[in-house]
Amino acid sequence: MSQLFLFLSFFNNADCRLIYLDKVFESQNMAKYFIVISVKVDNNEGDVVVSNKNLYNSLRRKDRRFTIFDNYCTIIKDKIVKNESIEFTKAKLTKMNTKLIEPDSSVLEWSDKGEEVFVKHYFEVYQEHNYATLKSDVHAQSIPTIVKVLFNWNYLITSVEGNLVIEQLDFCKKDSN
């Protein structure tokens, strides 16, 4: 019985991931959400946090396959699911206003405590309005790791008036409708 539960749980999580990525890559949301993608820069490999719009604009200038938005979405979603890297120069990353994430061990320790504890530690949660904003005392160097953790947990992460925000806290969560 427990094997059946694990099997179904895996597929629910996989379905959720695809639903999440579809939401993040909807054309009307292109400029809205942050994504985390693996990159190769010189001889280094790692992840970056980038706005969907900045990544799209950079890639469509670099490679004709990305000039059509649907192609961009299909290719990037596939790379995210398969954890495949895209090659960039340091100059391109700078132009996209991003750099390789330097993992923050404190953030990772908090993530081990679970989603609810993690979100409440780093964010002011407004359950009645279904969103959360980053607390003002969070160190700037922690933010990329926080975004990576949230992205991996399928949270919709955006910026509103310069503040990091989680939209739809219940998006793709077990007890949401």
ROMI-853500 format. One record per residue: residue in three letters; chain; x, y, z negated of N, C-alpha, C in turn. Coordinates in steps of 0.02 Angstrom, whole numbers, plus 32768, in hexadecimal, padded with zeros to 4 digits. Layout:
ROMI-853500
+---------+--------+------+------+------+------+------+------+------+------+------+
: residuo : cadena :   nx :   ny :   nz :  cax :  cay :  caz :   cx :   cy :   cz :
+---------+--------+------+------+------+------+------+------+------+------+------+
:     ALA :      A :    X :    Y :    Z :    X :    Y :    Z :    X :    Y :    Z :
...
+---------+--------+------+------+------+------+------+------+------+------+------+
//
This chain:
ROMI-853500
+---------+--------+------+------+------+------+------+------+------+------+------+
: residuo : cadena :   nx :   ny :   nz :  cax :  cay :  caz :   cx :   cy :   cz :
+---------+--------+------+------+------+------+------+------+------+------+------+
:     MET :      A : 8029 : 7FC4 : 8000 : 8000 : 8000 : 8000 : 802B : 803F : 8000 :
:     SER :      A : 8061 : 8040 : 7FD8 : 808B : 807B : 7FD5 : 80AF : 8087 : 8017 :
:     GLN :      A : 80BE : 8052 : 803C : 80DD : 805B : 807E : 80AD : 807D : 80AE :
:     LEU :      A : 806E : 806B : 80AB : 803B : 808A : 80D5 : 8035 : 80D4 : 80C4 :
:     PHE :      A : 8036 : 80E4 : 8084 : 8033 : 812B : 806F : 806E : 8152 : 808B :
:     LEU :      A : 80AA : 8137 : 8085 : 80E6 : 8158 : 809F : 80E2 : 8161 : 80EA :
:     PHE :      A : 80C9 : 812E : 810D : 80C2 : 8131 : 8155 : 8092 : 8169 : 8169 :
:     LEU :      A : 8057 : 816B : 8148 : 8026 : 819F : 8157 : 803F : 81E3 : 8143 :
:     SER :      A : 8062 : 81E7 : 810B : 807E : 8226 : 80F4 : 80B0 : 8241 : 8127 :
:     PHE :      A : 80DA : 8215 : 8143 : 810B : 822A : 8175 : 80E8 : 8248 : 81B1 :
:     PHE :      A : 80B3 : 8227 : 81CA : 8090 : 8241 : 8204 : 806B : 8281 : 81F5 :
:     ASN :      A : 804E : 8288 : 81B9 : 802E : 82C7 : 81A7 : 8061 : 82FF : 81A6 :
:     ASN :      A : 809D : 82F3 : 818B : 80D1 : 8325 : 8189 : 80E9 : 8336 : 81D0 :
:     ALA :      A : 80F0 : 8302 : 81FA : 8105 : 830D : 8240 : 80D0 : 8335 : 8265 :
:     ASP :      A : 8090 : 8324 : 825B : 805A : 834B : 827A : 805B : 8392 : 8262 :
:     CYS :      A : 8065 : 839C : 8221 : 8067 : 83DF : 8204 : 80A0 : 8407 : 8223 :
:     ARG :      A : 80DA : 83E7 : 822C : 8114 : 840A : 8249 : 8103 : 8423 : 828F :
:     LEU :      A : 80E3 : 83F9 : 82B6 : 80D1 : 840D : 82FA : 809C : 8443 : 82FB :
:     ILE :      A : 806B : 843E : 82CF : 8038 : 8473 : 82C9 : 8059 : 84B5 : 82B4 :
:     TYR :      A : 8086 : 84B0 : 8284 : 80AA : 84EB : 826D : 80D2 : 850B : 82A6 :
:     LEU :      A : 80F8 : 84E3 : 82CA : 8120 : 84FF : 8301 : 80F4 : 851C : 8337 :
:     ASP :      A : 80BB : 84FD : 8345 : 808C : 8519 : 8376 : 8075 : 855E : 835F :
:     LYS :      A : 8066 : 8565 : 831F : 804F : 85A6 : 8304 : 8086 : 85DB : 830A :
:     VAL :      A : 80C3 : 85C8 : 82F7 : 80FC : 85F6 : 82F9 : 8109 : 860D : 8341 :
:     PHE :      A : 8100 : 85E0 : 8371 : 8111 : 85F0 : 83B6 : 80D6 : 8607 : 83E1 :
:     GLU :      A : 809B : 8611 : 83C3 : 8063 : 862C : 83EA : 8078 : 8670 : 8404 :
:     SER :      A : 8064 : 8680 : 8441 : 807B : 86BF : 8460 : 8069 : 86FC : 8437 :
:     GLN :      A : 802E : 86FE : 8418 : 801C : 8738 : 83F1 : 8043 : 873D : 83B0 :
:     ASN :      A : 8066 : 8707 : 839C : 808E : 8708 : 835F : 80D9 : 870E : 836D :
:     MET :      A : 80EC : 8714 : 83AD : 8132 : 8711 : 83BF : 815D : 8743 : 8398 :
:     ALA :      A : 8144 : 877E : 838F : 816B : 87B2 : 836D : 8163 : 87B0 : 8322 :
:     LYS :      A : 813C : 8781 : 830A : 8127 : 8782 : 82C4 : 8153 : 8759 : 8295 :
:     TYR :      A : 8164 : 871C : 82A8 : 8182 : 86ED : 8279 : 81CD : 86E3 : 8282 :
:     PHE :      A : 81ED : 86D1 : 824A : 8233 : 86BE : 824B : 8237 : 8673 : 8257 :
:     ILE :      A : 826C : 865F : 8279 : 827A : 8618 : 8283 : 82C1 : 860B : 826D :
:     VAL :      A : 82D0 : 85CB : 8262 : 8314 : 85B6 : 8252 : 8328 : 8584 : 8288 :
:     ILE :      A : 8361 : 8592 : 82A7 : 8377 : 8566 : 82DD : 83C2 : 8558 : 82D6 :
:     SER :      A : 83D6 : 851C : 82EA : 841C : 8509 : 82E8 : 8441 : 8528 : 8323 :
:     VAL :      A : 847D : 8541 : 8315 : 84A5 : 8560 : 834A : 84EE : 8548 : 8346 :
:     LYS :      A : 8510 : 854F : 837E : 8558 : 8546 : 8381 : 8575 : 8589 : 8394 :
:     VAL :      A : 85A4 : 85A0 : 836B : 85C5 : 85E0 : 8378 : 8610 : 85D3 : 8372 :
:     ASP :      A : 8633 : 85DD : 83AA : 867A : 85CB : 83AE : 8680 : 8582 : 8397 :
:     ASN :      A : 86A6 : 8571 : 8368 : 86AA : 852A : 8354 : 8682 : 851C : 8314 :
:     ASN :      A : 8655 : 8548 : 8303 : 862C : 853F : 82C7 : 85E5 : 852D : 82DA :
:     GLU :      A : 85C7 : 8504 : 82B0 : 8581 : 84F2 : 82B9 : 855C : 8501 : 8279 :
:     GLY :      A : 851F : 8519 : 8280 : 84F7 : 8527 : 8245 : 84B2 : 8540 : 825A :
:     ASP :      A : 848E : 855A : 822A : 844B : 8574 : 8236 : 844A : 85BF : 8230 :
:     VAL :      A : 841B : 85DD : 8254 : 840F : 8625 : 824F : 83C5 : 8632 : 8245 :
:     VAL :      A : 83B6 : 8668 : 8224 : 8372 : 8682 : 821E : 836D : 86B9 : 8252 :
:     VAL :      A : 833A : 86B5 : 827C : 8332 : 86E7 : 82B0 : 82E7 : 86F0 : 82BD :
:     SER :      A : 82D5 : 872C : 82D2 : 828F : 8735 : 82E5 : 8284 : 8712 : 8328 :
:     ASN :      A : 824A : 86F6 : 832F : 8239 : 86D3 : 836C : 8243 : 8701 : 83A9 :
:     LYS :      A : 822E : 873F : 83A2 : 8234 : 876F : 83DA : 827D : 877C : 83EC :
:     ASN :      A : 82A8 : 8786 : 83BA : 82EF : 8792 : 83C9 : 830F : 8756 : 83EC :
:     LEU :      A : 82FE : 871A : 83D6 : 8319 : 86DE : 83F5 : 8301 : 86D9 : 843D :
:     TYR :      A : 82C1 : 86E3 : 8448 : 82A5 : 86E0 : 848C : 82C7 : 8713 : 84BA :
:     ASN :      A : 82CC : 8751 : 84A3 : 82EA : 8785 : 84CD : 8333 : 8775 : 84DD :
:     SER :      A : 8357 : 875A : 84AE : 839D : 8749 : 84B9 : 83A4 : 870F : 84EA :
:     LEU :      A : 837C : 86DC : 84E1 : 8381 : 86A1 : 850B : 8369 : 86AD : 8553 :
:     ARG :      A : 8337 : 86D5 : 855B : 831E : 86E1 : 859F : 834F : 8709 : 85C9 :
:     ARG :      A : 837A : 8730 : 85A8 : 83B0 : 8753 : 85CD : 83E9 : 8724 : 85DD :
:     LYS :      A : 83F1 : 86F1 : 85B5 : 842A : 86C3 : 85BB : 841D : 8689 : 85EC :
:     ASP :      A : 83DE : 8673 : 85F0 : 83CE : 8635 : 8614 : 838A : 863C : 8635 :
:     ARG :      A : 8387 : 8632 : 8676 : 8348 : 863A : 869C : 8310 : 860C : 8685 :
:     ARG :      A : 8321 : 85D3 : 8665 : 82ED : 85A5 : 864D : 82C0 : 85C7 : 861A :
:     PHE :      A : 82DA : 85FA : 85F9 : 82B5 : 861A : 85C2 : 828D : 8657 : 85D8 :
:     THR :      A : 828F : 8668 : 8618 : 826A : 86A3 : 862E : 821E : 8698 : 8629 :
:     ILE :      A : 8209 : 865A : 862F : 81C2 : 864A : 8627 : 81B7 : 8638 : 85DD :
:     PHE :      A : 818A : 865C : 85BC : 8181 : 8654 : 8575 : 816F : 860D : 8561 :
:     ASP :      A : 8145 : 85EC : 8586 : 8132 : 85A6 : 8575 : 816E : 8578 : 8577 :
:     ASN :      A : 819B : 8583 : 85A6 : 81D9 : 855A : 85A9 : 8203 : 8566 : 856B :
:     TYR :      A : 820A : 85A5 : 8559 : 822F : 85B7 : 851C : 8213 : 8592 : 84E0 :
:     CYS :      A : 81D0 : 8595 : 84D7 : 81B0 : 8576 : 849D : 81BD : 852B : 849C :
:     THR :      A : 81B3 : 850A : 84D5 : 81BD : 84C2 : 84D9 : 8205 : 84AF : 84C8 :
:     ILE :      A : 8234 : 84D1 : 84E5 : 827B : 84C0 : 84DB : 8290 : 84CD : 8493 :
:     ILE :      A : 827E : 8506 : 8477 : 8295 : 8517 : 8433 : 8272 : 84EC : 83FF :
:     LYS :      A : 8231 : 84DF : 8407 : 820F : 84B2 : 83D8 : 8231 : 846D : 83D9 :
:     ASP :      A : 8241 : 8455 : 8414 : 8262 : 8414 : 841A : 82A7 : 8415 : 83F8 :
:     LYS :      A : 82CC : 844A : 8400 : 830E : 8450 : 83DF : 8306 : 8452 : 8393 :
:     ILE :      A : 82D3 : 8474 : 837B : 82C7 : 8477 : 8333 : 82B6 : 8432 : 8318 :
:     VAL :      A : 8287 : 8410 : 8339 : 8272 : 83CD : 8322 : 82AC : 839C : 8323 :
:     LYS :      A : 82D6 : 83A0 : 8357 : 830E : 8371 : 835E : 834E : 838B : 833C :
:     ASN :      A : 834A : 83C7 : 831E : 8383 : 83E6 : 82FD : 83C0 : 83EC : 832C :
:     GLU :      A : 83B2 : 8401 : 836A : 83E6 : 840C : 839B : 83FC : 8455 : 839B :
:     SER :      A : 843A : 8460 : 83AC : 8457 : 84A3 : 83AA : 8452 : 84C6 : 83ED :
:     ILE :      A : 8454 : 8509 : 83E9 : 845A : 8534 : 8423 : 849D : 8558 : 841C :
:     GLU :      A : 84C1 : 8560 : 8453 : 8502 : 8583 : 844F : 84F9 : 85CE : 8457 :
:     PHE :      A : 851D : 85F3 : 842B : 851D : 863C : 842D : 8563 : 8655 : 841F :
:     THR :      A : 856F : 8692 : 8432 : 85AD : 86B5 : 841D : 859D : 86DC : 83DE :
:     LYS :      A : 85D1 : 86EF : 83BA : 85C6 : 871A : 837F : 85A4 : 875B : 8393 :
:     ALA :      A : 85B7 : 8776 : 83CC : 859A : 87B5 : 83E4 : 854F : 87AE : 83EF :
:     LYS :      A : 8539 : 8775 : 840C : 84F1 : 876A : 8417 : 84CB : 8764 : 83D5 :
:     LEU :      A : 84E9 : 8742 : 83A4 : 84C9 : 873D : 8362 : 84C2 : 8782 : 8344 :
:     THR :      A : 84F6 : 87AA : 8349 : 84F4 : 87EF : 832F : 84BD : 8817 : 8351 :
:     LYS :      A : 84B8 : 880F : 8393 : 8485 : 8832 : 83B9 : 843F : 881D : 83A3 :
:     MET :      A : 8438 : 87DD : 838F : 83F7 : 87C5 : 8377 : 83EC : 87D5 : 832D :
:     ASN :      A : 841D : 87F8 : 830F : 8419 : 880B : 82C8 : 8417 : 87CE : 829A :
:     THR :      A : 8444 : 879F : 82A7 : 8447 : 8763 : 827E : 848F : 8749 : 8279 :
:     LYS :      A : 849A : 871C : 824C : 84DB : 86FA : 8245 : 84CE : 86B5 : 8226 :
:     LEU :      A : 8502 : 868B : 8226 : 84FB : 8648 : 8209 : 84E7 : 864E : 81C0 :
:     ILE :      A : 84B8 : 8623 : 81AB : 84A2 : 8622 : 8166 : 84D9 : 8605 : 813B :
:     GLU :      A : 84EA : 8628 : 8106 : 8519 : 860F : 80D4 : 84ED : 85F4 : 809B :
:     PRO :      A : 84E9 : 85B1 : 8094 : 84BB : 8594 : 8063 : 84C7 : 85B0 : 801C :
:     ASP :      A : 8490 : 85C0 : 7FFB : 8492 : 85DA : 7FB7 : 847F : 85A1 : 7F88 :
:     SER :      A : 84AE : 8589 : 7F61 : 84A2 : 854E : 7F36 : 846B : 855A : 7F03 :
:     SER :      A : 8464 : 8597 : 7EEA : 842F : 85A5 : 7EBA : 83EA : 859E : 7EDA :
:     VAL :      A : 83E3 : 85B6 : 7F17 : 83A4 : 85AF : 7F3C : 8394 : 8566 : 7F48 :
:     LEU :      A : 83C7 : 8540 : 7F5B : 83BD : 84F9 : 7F68 : 83A9 : 84D3 : 7F28 :
:     GLU :      A : 83C5 : 84E8 : 7EEF : 83B1 : 84C9 : 7EB0 : 8368 : 84D8 : 7EA1 :
:     TRP :      A : 8352 : 8515 : 7EAD : 830B : 8526 : 7EA3 : 82DF : 84FF : 7ED2 :
:     SER :      A : 82F6 : 84F2 : 7F0F : 82CD : 84CD : 7F3F : 82C2 : 8485 : 7F28 :
:     ASP :      A : 82F2 : 846A : 7F03 : 82EC : 8426 : 7EE8 : 82B3 : 8420 : 7EB5 :
:     LYS :      A : 829C : 8459 : 7E9B : 8266 : 8459 : 7E69 : 8221 : 8456 : 7E89 :
:     GLY :      A : 821E : 8459 : 7ECC : 81DF : 8454 : 7EEF : 81C6 : 8497 : 7F0A :
:     GLU :      A : 8199 : 8492 : 7F3A : 8181 : 84CD : 7F5D : 8160 : 8501 : 7F30 :
:     GLU :      A : 8132 : 84EB : 7F06 : 810D : 851B : 7EDC : 813C : 8541 : 7EAD :
:     VAL :      A : 8168 : 851D : 7E8C : 8198 : 853D : 7E5E : 81C6 : 856C : 7E84 :
:     PHE :      A : 81DE : 8556 : 7EBD : 820B : 857E : 7EE7 : 81EA : 85C0 : 7EFC :
:     VAL :      A : 81AE : 85BA : 7F18 : 818B : 85F5 : 7F30 : 817D : 8626 : 7EF7 :
:     LYS :      A : 8167 : 860D : 7EBE : 8158 : 8639 : 7E85 : 8198 : 8659 : 7E68 :
:     HIS :      A : 81D0 : 8637 : 7E70 : 8210 : 8653 : 7E57 : 8226 : 868F : 7E82 :
:     TYR :      A : 821F : 868A : 7EC2 : 823A : 86BD : 7EF0 : 8206 : 86EF : 7F09 :
:     PHE :      A : 81C6 : 86E0 : 7F00 : 8191 : 8709 : 7F1E : 815C : 871C : 7EEC :
:     GLU :      A : 813E : 8758 : 7EF7 : 8101 : 876C : 7ED5 : 80C9 : 874C : 7EFD :
:     VAL :      A : 80A3 : 8720 : 7EDD : 8070 : 86FA : 7F00 : 802C : 871B : 7EF6 :
:     TYR :      A : 8009 : 8726 : 7F2C : 7FC6 : 8743 : 7F2B : 7F96 : 870E : 7F46 :
:     GLN :      A : 7F87 : 86DE : 7F1B : 7F5F : 86A3 : 7F2F : 7F1C : 86B8 : 7F4C :
:     GLU :      A : 7EFC : 86EA : 7F2E : 7EBA : 86FF : 7F46 : 7EBB : 871A : 7F8D :
:     HIS :      A : 7EF6 : 8732 : 7FA3 : 7EFE : 874C : 7FE7 : 7F27 : 871D : 8013 :
:     ASN :      A : 7F3E : 86E6 : 7FF6 : 7F60 : 86B1 : 801B : 7FA3 : 86C7 : 8039 :
:     TYR :      A : 7FCA : 86EF : 8014 : 800C : 8702 : 802C : 803A : 870E : 7FF0 :
:     ALA :      A : 807A : 8718 : 7FFE : 80AB : 8726 : 7FCA : 80E0 : 8754 : 7FE6 :
:     THR :      A : 80FB : 8780 : 7FBB : 8131 : 87AD : 7FD0 : 816F : 87A0 : 7FA6 :
:     LEU :      A : 81A8 : 87A6 : 7FC5 : 81E7 : 879B : 7FA4 : 81EF : 87CB : 7F69 :
:     LYS :      A : 8204 : 87B1 : 7F30 : 8210 : 87DC : 7EF6 : 824A : 880B : 7F03 :
:     SER :      A : 8247 : 8846 : 7EE7 : 8279 : 887A : 7EF4 : 82BE : 886A : 7ED7 :
:     ASP :      A : 82C1 : 883D : 7EA6 : 8302 : 882F : 7E87 : 8328 : 87F5 : 7EA7 :
:     VAL :      A : 830F : 87DC : 7EE0 : 8331 : 87A6 : 7F04 : 836E : 87C3 : 7F29 :
:     HIS :      A : 83A8 : 87A3 : 7F20 : 83E5 : 87BA : 7F40 : 83E1 : 87B0 : 7F8C :
:     ALA :      A : 83F9 : 87E1 : 7FB1 : 83F6 : 87E0 : 7FFA : 8418 : 87A2 : 8017 :
:     GLN :      A : 8451 : 878E : 7FF9 : 8475 : 8754 : 8014 : 844F : 8713 : 800C :
:     SER :      A : 841C : 8711 : 7FE1 : 83F3 : 86D5 : 7FD7 : 83BC : 86CE : 800B :
:     ILE :      A : 83AA : 8704 : 802A : 836F : 8704 : 8056 : 8374 : 86D3 : 8091 :
:     PRO :      A : 83AC : 86CE : 80B5 : 83AE : 869D : 80EB : 83A1 : 8655 : 80D4 :
:     THR :      A : 83BD : 8642 : 809B : 83B1 : 85FE : 8081 : 8369 : 85F6 : 806C :
:     ILE :      A : 834B : 8629 : 804E : 8304 : 8627 : 803B : 82D9 : 861C : 807A :
:     VAL :      A : 82E7 : 8642 : 80AE : 82C1 : 863C : 80EC : 82C9 : 85F6 : 810A :
:     LYS :      A : 8306 : 85DB : 8108 : 8311 : 8598 : 8123 : 82E8 : 8564 : 80FD :
:     VAL :      A : 82E8 : 8569 : 80BB : 82C1 : 8539 : 8092 : 8277 : 853F : 80A4 :
:     LEU :      A : 825E : 857C : 80A7 : 8217 : 8587 : 80B7 : 8206 : 856F : 80FD :
:     PHE :      A : 8232 : 857C : 812D : 8227 : 8565 : 8171 : 8223 : 8518 : 8174 :
:     ASN :      A : 824E : 84F8 : 814F : 824D : 84AE : 814D : 820E : 8494 : 812B :
:     TRP :      A : 81EF : 84BC : 8101 : 81B1 : 84A9 : 80DF : 8173 : 84C2 : 8106 :
:     ASN :      A : 817D : 84DE : 8141 : 8147 : 84F5 : 816D : 8121 : 8531 : 8153 :
:     TYR :      A : 8144 : 855F : 8133 : 8125 : 859E : 811F : 812C : 85D1 : 8156 :
:     LEU :      A : 80F8 : 85F9 : 8161 : 80F9 : 862E : 8193 : 811B : 866B : 8174 :
:     ILE :      A : 8156 : 867B : 818C : 8180 : 86AF : 816E : 8185 : 86EA : 819D :
:     THR :      A : 8174 : 8725 : 8183 : 8175 : 8761 : 81AC : 8191 : 879B : 8182 :
:     SER :      A : 8195 : 87D4 : 81A1 : 81AA : 8811 : 817E : 8175 : 8845 : 8187 :
:     VAL :      A : 8160 : 8863 : 8150 : 812E : 8898 : 8152 : 814D : 88D4 : 812F :
:     GLU :      A : 8155 : 890A : 8155 : 8173 : 8948 : 813A : 81B5 : 893A : 8117 :
:     GLY :      A : 81DE : 890D : 8134 : 821F : 88FD : 8119 : 8220 : 88CA : 80E1 :
:     ASN :      A : 81E5 : 88B2 : 80CD : 81E1 : 8880 : 8097 : 81D4 : 883B : 80B4 :
:     LEU :      A : 81F9 : 8809 : 809B : 81EE : 87C4 : 80B0 : 81AD : 87AC : 8093 :
:     VAL :      A : 8182 : 878E : 80BE : 813F : 877A : 80AA : 8132 : 8733 : 80C2 :
:     ILE :      A : 8111 : 870C : 8098 : 80F7 : 86CB : 80AD : 80AD : 86D7 : 80BB :
:     GLU :      A : 8098 : 86C9 : 80F8 : 8052 : 86CF : 810B : 8030 : 868B : 8101 :
:     GLN :      A : 7FF1 : 868C : 80F5 : 7FC9 : 864F : 80F0 : 7FED : 861A : 80C5 :
:     LEU :      A : 7FF2 : 8628 : 8085 : 8014 : 85FA : 8058 : 7FFD : 85B2 : 805F :
:     ASP :      A : 7FBE : 85A9 : 8071 : 7FA2 : 8566 : 8076 : 7FA6 : 8547 : 80BC :
:     PHE :      A : 7FC9 : 8569 : 80EA : 7FCE : 8550 : 812E : 7FEF : 850B : 812E :
:     CYS :      A : 7FCB : 84DB : 8149 : 7FE4 : 8497 : 8152 : 7FF6 : 8475 : 8110 :
:     LYS :      A : 7FD6 : 8489 : 80DB : 7FE1 : 8468 : 8099 : 7FAA : 8436 : 808E :
:     LYS :      A : 7FB8 : 8405 : 8065 : 7F8B : 83CB : 805B : 7F45 : 83DF : 8048 :
:     ASP :      A : 7F3E : 840F : 801A : 7EFB : 841F : 8002 : 7EDC : 845B : 8026 :
:     SER :      A : 7EF9 : 8471 : 805E : 7EDA : 84A8 : 8084 : 7EA9 : 848C : 80B6 :
:     ASN :      A : 7E7D : 84B7 : 80CD : 7E4A : 84A1 : 80FF : 7E61 : 84B0 : 8144 :
+---------+--------+------+------+------+------+------+------+------+------+------+
//
